[in-house]
Amino acid sequence: MATARRERYRKQTREEAKAVALAQLAESGTAGISVNAIAKAMGMTGPALYRYFASRDELLTELITDTYRDLAETLAQAVAGAAPAERFRAMAHAMRDWAKRQPDRYLLIYGTPVPGYHAPPETAEIAAGMMRTIFDACSTVGDADADADSGTGRGATASHGQQPLTELEAALARHLEGVGSWVPGEEPGGELKGRALRTWTRLHGVISLDVQGQFTGTGFDPSVLFEAEIDALVRGG
């Protein structure tokens, strides 16, 4: 009984420390995360909190793995809850919506690396699982465009409504055929790898600039640009 009570207290203390760390992250970025400052905010001493987190890096690892898991689960739920033809768009919108709701957590995993910090293998495994979701969503892109074409009267192009690969895109696909898989599960082909890689970089490109406020003063709505990128990726452009 006493052991269970101690474990509950330990878990509660760790969760409270992570909540305070996230508040520090929102205020000052990763450089502002301080175990001693967290302890003070919790009414503890620094040495006392170090009994729950051996180091600042251990605390950062908890924040990073929690963030990756949250985003991964968000994307997986969006894909699972959508019709096959809508999975790609659902995944893309879920990615941006998640980042806009919590830009500080987004930048924790996709922003400037923390100097001197080296993420453990666990974070790479979670990220790979998230990429699997992106691969699976990308595998339905042609079908999504074909369905859209049938409803709008647009003429379908090669590969279920997608434009044929350009010479450079085909070269990328051939290159990726010889690259080891970075996602769990069935090994995807080079064309699907290329499609997922372009999706990952282009969507994150717009999202990263958006959450960092880089579009401020341009006078246009970044969501319109994001929708245009989704449409281009669906068409294979």
LOBATI-306811 format. One line per 8 residues: number of its first residue (from 1); their letters; for each residue x, y, z of N, C-alpha, C. Coordinates in steps of 0.1 Angstrom, whole numbers, plus 2048, in hexadecimal, padded with zeros to 3 digits. Example, Ala and Ser with C-alpha at 12.3 -4.5 7.8 and 13.67 -1.06 7.14 Angstrom:
REM residues 2
1> AS> 884,7C7,84E,87B,7D3,84E,884,7DF,84E  880,7EA,847,889,7F5,847,881,800,84F
***
This chain:
REM residues 237
1> MATARRER> 808,7F4,800,800,800,800,809,80D,800  813,80D,809,81C,818,80A,823,81A,7FD  828,80F,7F7,82F,80F,7EB,827,815,7DF  81A,811,7DE,811,816,7D4,80F,825,7D6  80E,82A,7E3,80C,838,7E6,818,840,7E1  824,83A,7E4,830,841,7E0,831,842,7D1  82D,838,7CA,82E,838,7BB,824,842,7B6  818,843,7BC,80F,84D,7B7,815,85B,7B9
9> YRKQTREE> 81B,85D,7C5,821,86A,7C7,82C,86D,7BE  834,863,7BB,83F,865,7B2,83A,869,7A4  830,862,7A0,82A,864,792,824,872,792  81D,876,79C,817,884,79D,822,88E,79D  82D,88C,7A4,837,896,7A5,83E,898,797  840,88C,791,847,88D,783,83D,894,779  831,891,77A,827,898,771,826,8A7,773  826,8AB,780,826,8B9,784,833,8C0,77F
17> AKAVALAQ> 83E,8B9,780,84B,8BF,77C,84B,8C1,76D  845,8B7,765,844,8B9,757,83B,8C4,753  830,8C6,75A,827,8D1,757,82E,8DE,759  836,8DF,764,83D,8EC,767,848,8EE,75C  84E,8E3,758,858,8E4,74D,852,8E9,740  846,8E4,73D,83F,8E9,731,83C,8F7,731  838,8FC,73D,836,90A,73F,843,913,73D  84E,90D,742,85B,914,73F,85E,914,730
25> LAESGTAG> 85B,909,72A,85E,907,71C,856,912,714  849,914,718,841,91E,711,846,92C,713  84C,92E,71F,850,93C,722,85E,93F,71C  867,935,71D,875,938,71A,87C,92E,710  875,924,70B,87B,91B,702,882,910,70B  889,907,704,891,8FD,70B,89B,902,714  8A1,90E,710,8AC,913,719,8A6,917,726  899,91A,727,894,91E,734,890,913,73E
33> ISVNAIAK> 891,906,739,88E,8FB,742,899,8F9,74C  895,8FA,759,89F,8F9,764,899,8F0,76E  8A0,8E6,772,89B,8DD,77D,89A,8E4,78A  8A3,8ED,78D,8A2,8F5,799,897,8FE,799  894,904,78E,889,90E,78D,87B,906,78E  87B,8FA,788,86F,8F2,789,86D,8EE,797  877,8EA,79E,876,8E6,7AC,871,8F2,7B4  876,8FE,7B2,871,909,7BA,863,90C,7B8
41> AMGMTGPA> 85E,90B,7AB,850,90D,7A8,847,903,7AE  84D,8F7,7B1,845,8EC,7B7,846,8EC,7C6  84E,8F5,7CC,850,8F6,7DA,85A,8EB,7DF  863,8E7,7D6,86D,8DD,7DA,87B,8E3,7D9  884,8DC,7DD,892,8DF,7DB,897,8D8,7CE  8A2,8DE,7C8,8A7,8D7,7BC,8AB,8C9,7BF  8B3,8C6,7CA,8B7,8B9,7CC,8AC,8AF,7CE  8A1,8B4,7D4,895,8AC,7D6,88F,8A8,7C8
49> LYRYFASR> 88E,8B1,7BF,888,8AE,7B2,892,8A4,7AA  89F,8A5,7AC,8A8,89C,7A5,8A6,88E,7A9  89E,88B,7B4,89B,87E,7B7,890,878,7AD  88A,881,7A6,87F,87D,79D,884,87D,78E  88D,886,78C,894,887,77F,8A3,889,781  8AB,87F,77D,8B9,87F,780,8C0,88B,77A  8BB,891,76F,8C2,89C,768,8B8,8A4,760  8BC,8AF,75B,8B4,8B7,752,8B1,8AF,745
57> DELLTELI> 8BB,8A8,740,8B9,8A0,734,8AF,896,736  8AE,890,742,8A3,885,744,896,88C,743  894,898,749,888,89F,748,884,8A3,73A  88E,8A8,733,88C,8AB,724,888,89F,71D  88E,893,71F,88A,887,718,87B,884,71B  877,885,727,869,883,72B,860,88C,723  863,899,722,85B,8A3,71B,85B,89F,70C  866,89B,706,867,898,6F8,860,88C,6F5
65> TDTYRDLA> 861,881,6FD,85A,875,6FA,84B,877,6FB  847,87E,706,839,881,707,833,888,6FB  83B,892,6F6,836,89A,6EB,835,891,6DE  840,889,6DC,83F,881,6D0,833,877,6D1  831,871,6DD,826,868,6DE,818,86F,6DC  817,87B,6E1,80B,883,6DF,808,886,6D1  812,88A,6CA,810,88D,6BB,80E,881,6B3  815,876,6B6,813,869,6AF,805,864,6B1
73> ETLAQAVA> 800,865,6BD,7F3,860,6C0,7E8,869,6B9  7EB,876,6B9,7E2,87F,6B2,7E1,87C,6A3  7EC,87A,69D,7EC,876,68E,7E5,869,68C  7E9,85F,694,7E3,851,692,7D4,852,694  7CF,859,69E,7C0,85A,6A0,7BA,861,694  7C0,86C,68F,7BA,873,683,7B9,86A,677  7C4,862,675,7C4,859,669,7B9,84E,66B  7B9,848,677,7B0,83D,67A,7A1,841,679
81> GAAPAERF> 79F,84E,67C,791,853,67C,78C,858,66F  794,858,665,791,85D,658,78E,852,64E  786,855,644,784,84C,639,791,84B,631  794,83F,62B,7A1,83D,624,7A4,849,61B  79B,84E,613,79E,859,60A,7A1,866,611  79E,867,61E,7A0,874,625,7AB,873,62F  7B2,868,630,7BC,866,63A,7C8,86F,639  7CD,872,62D,7D8,87A,62B,7D5,889,630
89> RAMAHAMR> 7CA,88E,62C,7C6,89B,630,7C3,89C,63F  7BD,891,644,7BB,891,653,7C8,891,65A  7D2,88A,656,7DF,889,65C,7E5,897,65C  7E5,89D,650,7EC,8AA,64E,7E5,8B5,657  7D8,8B5,657,7D1,8BF,660,7D3,8BD,66E  7D3,8B0,673,7D6,8AD,681,7E4,8B1,685  7EE,8B0,67C,7FB,8B4,67F,7FC,8C3,681  7F6,8CB,678,7F6,8D9,67A,7EE,8DE,686
97> DWAKRQPD> 7E2,8D8,688,7DA,8DC,693,7E1,8DA,6A0  7E8,8CE,6A1,7EF,8CB,6AE,7FA,8D5,6B0  801,8D8,6A6,80C,8E2,6A7,808,8F0,6AB  7FC,8F4,6A5,7F7,901,6A8,7F2,902,6B6  7ED,8F7,6BB,7E7,8F7,6C9,7F3,8F8,6D3  7FE,8F2,6D0,809,8F1,6DA,817,8F3,6D2  819,8FF,6CE,825,902,6C6,832,8FF,6CD  832,901,6DB,83E,8FF,6E2,842,8F1,6E2
105> RYLLIYGT> 838,8E8,6E4,83B,8D9,6E3,840,8D5,6D5  839,8DB,6CB,83D,8D8,6BD,84C,8DC,6BB  850,8E8,6BF,85D,8EC,6BE,867,8E5,6C6  862,8DE,6D1,86B,8D6,6D9,871,8CA,6D2  868,8C5,6C8,86D,8B9,6C1,871,8BD,6B2  86C,8C8,6AD,870,8CC,69F,877,8D9,69E  87A,8DF,6A9,881,8EC,6A9,890,8EA,6AA  897,8F4,6AF,8A5,8F4,6B0,8A9,8EA,6BB
113> PVPGYHAP> 8B3,8E1,6B7,8B7,8D6,6C1,8BC,8DD,6CE  8BA,8D6,6D9,8BF,8DB,6E6,8CE,8D8,6E7  8D6,8E2,6E8,8E5,8E0,6E9,8E9,8D6,6F3  8F1,8CD,6EF,8F6,8C3,6F9,8ED,8B7,6FC  8E1,8B8,6F7,8D7,8AD,6FA,8D7,8A3,6EF  8D7,896,6F3,8D6,88B,6EA,8CB,882,6ED  8C1,882,6E4,8B5,87A,6E7,8B8,86B,6E7  8B1,864,6F0,8B3,856,6F0,8AC,84F,6E5
121> PETAEIAA> 8AF,842,6E2,8A9,83A,6D7,89A,83A,6D8  894,83B,6E4,886,83A,6E5,87F,845,6DD  884,851,6DD,87E,85C,6D6,87E,859,6C7  889,853,6C2,889,84F,6B3,87F,845,6B0  87D,83B,6B9,873,831,6B7,865,836,6B6  862,840,6BF,854,846,6BE,853,84E,6B1  85D,856,6AE,85D,85E,6A1,85B,855,695  862,849,695,860,840,68A,852,83A,689
129> GMMRTIFD> 84C,838,695,83E,833,694,835,83E,68F  838,84B,692,830,856,68C,832,857,67D  83E,854,678,841,854,66A,839,849,663  837,83E,66A,82F,833,664,821,837,661  81B,840,66B,80E,845,668,80E,84E,65C  819,856,65A,819,85F,64F,81B,857,642  823,84C,642,824,843,637,816,83D,633  80F,838,63E,802,832,63B,7F8,83C,635
137> ACSTVGDA> 7F8,848,63A,7F0,853,634,7F3,856,626  801,856,623,805,859,616,802,84E,60C  800,842,611,7FD,837,608,7EF,838,603  7E6,841,609,7D9,843,604,7D7,84F,5FB  7E2,856,5F9,7E1,863,5F2,7DB,862,5E4  7E0,858,5DD,7DA,856,5CF,7CC,854,5CF  7C7,84B,5D9,7B9,848,5D9,7B1,855,5DD  7B7,85D,5E6,7B0,869,5EA,7AE,872,5DE
145> DADADSGT> 7B8,874,5D6,7B7,87D,5CB,7AE,877,5C0  7AE,86A,5BF,7A5,864,5B5,796,866,5B9  793,865,5C6,786,868,5CB,782,876,5C8  78B,87F,5CB,789,88D,5C9,786,890,5BA  78E,88A,5B1,78C,88C,5A3,77E,888,59F  77A,87C,5A4,76D,877,5A0,762,881,5A4  764,889,5AE,759,892,5B3,75A,89F,5AC  766,8A3,5A7,767,8B0,5A1,768,8B1,592
153> GRGATASH> 76A,8A5,58C,76B,8A4,57E,779,8A7,579  783,8A8,582,791,8AA,57D,796,89D,577  79E,89F,56D,7A4,893,566,7AE,88D,56F  7AE,880,571,7B8,879,579,7C5,877,571  7D0,878,579,7DD,876,573,7E2,868,577  7EE,865,575,7F3,858,578,7F2,855,587  7F2,848,58A,7F2,843,598,7E7,849,5A0  7DB,845,59C,7CE,849,5A3,7CD,858,5A5
161> GQQPLTEL> 7CF,860,59A,7CD,86E,59B,7DA,876,59E  7E5,86F,5A1,7F1,877,5A4,7F9,879,597  800,884,597,808,887,58C,814,87D,58B  819,87A,57F,824,871,57E,830,877,585  839,86F,58A,845,874,591,84E,87B,587  854,886,58C,85E,88D,583,86B,885,583  874,889,57B,881,882,57A,888,882,588  888,88D,58E,88F,88E,59B,887,886,5A6
169> EAALARHL> 87A,887,5A6,872,87F,5B0,874,870,5AE  875,86C,5A1,878,85D,59E,886,85A,5A3  890,863,5A2,89D,861,5A6,89D,860,5B6  895,868,5BC,894,867,5CB,88E,859,5CF  884,855,5C8,87E,848,5CB,888,83D,5C9  890,83D,5BF,89A,833,5BD,8A5,833,5C8  8A8,83F,5CC,8B2,841,5D7,8AD,83B,5E3  8A0,83E,5E6,89A,839,5F3,897,82A,5F3
177> EGVGSWVP> 897,824,5E7,895,815,5E7,8A1,80F,5EE  8AD,815,5ED,8B9,80F,5F2,8BC,814,600  8B3,81C,606,8B5,821,614,8AD,818,61D  8B3,815,628,8AC,80D,632,8A0,814,637  896,80C,63B,889,811,640,88B,819,64D  885,824,64F,885,82B,65C,877,82B,663  86F,822,65E,862,820,665,860,811,668  858,80E,673,855,800,676,84B,7FA,66C
185> GEEPGGEL> 84A,7ED,66C,840,7E7,663,846,7E4,656  83D,7E2,64C,840,7DE,63F,849,7E8,638  853,7E4,631,85C,7ED,62A,855,7F4,61E  854,801,61E,84D,808,613,857,809,607  851,80A,5FB,859,80C,5EF,85E,81A,5EE  868,81C,5E5,86E,829,5E3,865,834,5E0  85B,832,5D8,851,83C,5D4,84A,841,5E0  845,838,5E9,83D,83B,5F5,847,842,5FF
193> KGRALRTW> 853,83E,600,85D,844,609,85E,853,604  860,855,5F7,862,863,5F2,855,86B,5F5  84A,866,5F3,83D,86D,5F5,83C,871,604  83F,867,60D,83E,86A,61B,849,874,620  855,873,61A,860,87C,61D,85C,88B,619  857,88C,60D,853,899,608,847,89F,611  83E,896,615,833,89A,61D,838,89F,62A  841,898,630,846,89B,63E,84D,8A8,63D
201> TRLHGVIS> 856,8AB,633,85E,8B7,633,856,8C3,62F  84C,8C1,626,845,8CD,621,83A,8D1,62B  833,8C8,632,82A,8CC,63C,831,8D2,648  83B,8CC,64C,843,8D1,658,849,8DF,654  84D,8E0,648,852,8ED,644,848,8F9,646  83C,8F7,642,832,901,644,82E,903,652  82D,8F7,659,829,8F8,667,834,8FF,670  840,8FB,66D,84B,901,675,84C,910,674
209> LDVQGQFT> 84B,915,667,84B,923,665,83F,92A,66B  834,923,66B,828,929,670,829,92A,67F  82C,920,686,82C,920,695,837,92A,69A  841,92C,692,84C,935,697,849,944,693  83D,946,68C,839,953,689,840,959,67D  846,951,675,84E,956,669,845,95C,65E  838,959,65F,82F,95F,655,829,96C,659  82C,970,665,827,97D,66A,82B,988,661
217> GTGFDPSV> 822,991,65E,825,99C,655,824,99A,647  822,98D,643,821,98A,634,813,98D,62F  809,98D,638,7FC,991,633,7F3,986,62E  7F8,979,62E,7F0,96E,629,7EE,964,634  7E4,95C,632,7E0,952,63C,7E8,945,63A  7F0,941,643,7F8,935,641,7F0,928,63F  7E4,928,644,7DB,91C,642,7D8,91A,634  7D7,925,62C,7D5,924,61D,7E1,91D,617
225> LFEAEIDA> 7ED,922,61A,7F9,91C,615,7FA,90D,619  7F6,90A,625,7F6,8FC,62A,7ED,8F3,622  7E1,8F8,61F,7D7,8F1,617,7DC,8EF,609  7E3,8F9,603,7E9,8F8,5F6,7F4,8ED,5F6  7FC,8EC,600,806,8E2,601,800,8D4,602  7F5,8D3,60A,7EE,8C6,60A,7E9,8C2,5FC  7E3,8CB,5F6,7DD,8C8,5E8,7E8,8C4,5DF  7F3,8CB,5DF,7FE,8C8,5D6,804,8BA,5D9
233> LVRGG> 805,8B7,5E6,80A,8A9,5E9,800,89E,5E5  7F3,8A1,5E6,7E9,898,5E2,7EA,895,5D3  7EC,8A0,5CB,7ED,89F,5BD,7FB,899,5B8  804,898,5C2,811,894,5BE,81A,89F,5BA  817,8AB,5BC,81F,8B6,5B8,829,8BA,5C1
***
